[in-house]
Amino acid sequence: MNRLLYVVVIGVTIASSGCASSHASPETAPAVLQPPANAELRVSGTDSTWVVRGTGYQLSAPSGADLARVQPSLERAAAMMSSLFPGDTLAPLVVRVRRAPAMRDRNAKDGEASAPPPAAFPPETSSDSGIVVDLLVGDSRIAGQRDRNASGASSAMMNGMYSARMIAPAIRAWLSAHANRVTDTKAAPMVASGRAPDLRVPDWSVEMLAQLADSASAEAFTSSLAAHQTGIIPLVEFLVMRSSSISELASSGGGDFAGGREGGMRGGGAGMPPGGTPGMGGGRRGGMGGMGGMRGGRRGSRGGARGGDGRIALTGRLLYSAESAALGTFFARDGYGFIGELIDAQIAARPIDEVFARHGLQGLAEADESFRAWLSGRATTAATQGK
């Protein structure tokens, strides 16, 4: 009898162990995104929407997972906006997460898809609650894997880039509303809703704000650029670049900027806003102050900056994101208000040398030299700690 009981106990133990091993452990199970604790579920007929409110925004999404995926990045961006412009109040946004329908990209590999432009959705620019902004959310796993395969960048860098692209319309809308107050003018509906860039606002501010809002991404990008500086974009070029010219960085090898000034930056082209360089004193060269030292040796070499793994070049969007993060980290040593002052100067078409002078730098040329020296110092420190 005792022997029979022993056999039964052993059998139950083995069966229990088998059941437990058939389930993934907490360490290996995929994370399930949960909506924020203060989110509410709204149901209308067969449709349901998750909604959460924060400072400067009301965010809605078709699922709790989509809400959880977007809300932290949007919340950090809102906090960063308040840090850049402490004397301003965030314009209220009605932010809607929209699922991007699958569309073939001519450059995509088999089985991959890319998100359509915002114009693929019918516009709705305002509501009683604020400016309506649509954020397109695609398949981050496909986009992230393709970007990693193409760039060899770290996961922190790729997550930061993906997040920046995702919330860029909201950042553009906030900055456009801020520009309305600075210039006492009003943006067109397409611009106000973040569906198109605001030519009053420097494009670098959108990317920099998004990258600084993600500390892990900013640190990874800054460390990578510090270790591989050959393709750094001179500040005289970086501060007037338009988003449409970023792809030219890749085609030129990431660092041949001498041709960019004569080509894409001529007469309000891809690299130059219409009418010259807003915020640089009004004219094409006005207000730049001491730019002679930026010629010649200040151009980057062909090939771009090497990536975080030392094998792949930081070109195109990666290079632009890396310099946005690194430059923002450098400027923020004097407080985020310094970055806000630079943005306001360009919005108002005032000489930015005055901003640098207020913070102990004799114009843009010295700022460029100091930035490079700061990056070199970081690279030296990292190399010493690595020994």
Helices and strands as residue ranges (DSSP letters): H 2-21, E 40-44, E 47-54, E 57-61, H 64-84, E 93-99, G 118-120, E 126-127, E 130-137, H 140-151, H 155-183, H 189-192, H 203-212, H 215-227, H 235-238, G 243-245, H 246-251, H 258-262, G 291-294, G 296-298, E 305-306, E 313-314, H 316-331, G 332-334, H 336-347, H 353-358, H 364-386
